[in-house]
Amino acid sequence: MSFPAGAKTSAEVWKDPRAKEDFSIRGYHIDAQVTSGTELNATTRVDIDPRLAGQSVLIFDLDSNLRLDSIKNSQGNALSFYQSRENKDRFQSYGNYVAVGLAQPLQLGEPQSLEFRYAGKRAIRKAGNGNYFCETSGWYPERPNSFSARADFDLKFHSPKNAVLVATGEKTSETVDGNTRVTTWKSEIPLAVAGFGYGDYKIANDKAGEVAVDIYANREPDDLMAQVQRFSKPGPFKARSAISHPRPWPRPWVRRWPTRSACFLSISVLILTSISRSPACRSAIITVRVGLA
């Protein structure tokens, strides 16, 4: 089987998922405010590079529970858009897409920026007493195949003063303004996705050879682990559950971390991705930095 364009086989086409993209995302600049009521209010600038001329409508993925207020282009002009119906907590999903109508069609060699303003609940979930977690997908506009691409992330968070926030990338600053803690984070290399969590964390630092490890462990177990601890008897199980137990992290376990984190190291130390899928792991968020400690 072959395709008319370039006489490529189906196997050759699937080697590059981005080959059919009409534009690529070069970088994100996100300014977000989060609360202890799981609310998210954000302004996100998306820098895009056209790969195909003539496109007038661009499609993004965005959690439908985050309702768009406006979308503007580089000149500050408001653009028309269509967003999927708000899902709330329904079992049935109506999709998580946003269609943006451009003022002028895309032209090759002419990068553009779009500014999205949106807010809502349910993108952030409470995962235990004083522990708030956001999945790495859906809280900012992204392409459906974002995991096959890479982009730069420049993040700024306004969070409750009494909460510790950890996000993807290297923390570049932290200040306190009244009851608000302001932190900034920047990716050192282009990444596929970005995520964050915040809460009553205890921070531990260690290193294993040339790998530096920062651990943000919740002082209280999350909902799932609280049930396990409530119904389980004291014994070897609790001693082995360091990844979700609120006790201090044992240094020998930290030194063994690289042998248990091959999946993280192989994807350029992307935080809050695979570990986010397991509720039992949300009591501890691990940040791995490759390089000299």
BELJO-V59659 format. One line per field, one symbol per residue. psi: psi as a letter, one per 40 degrees, with the letter a starting at -180 (. if undefined). Layout:
psi: ???
This chain:
psi: hiidhefiiddddedgdedeheiihdihhhhihiieefihhihhhhhihhehiehehihihhheehhhdihiadeehhiiihiiihdbfidhieifihhhhidiiihhegiihhhhhiiaiedhihfihehhihieheeihiidfdeeiiiihhihhhiideihhhihahheihihgbehhhiiihhdihidiiiiiiagihhihiigbehhhhhghhdiiiddddddddeiihaddddefddeheiihhdddddeddeefddddefffhifcddeehdeeeehhhhhhhah.
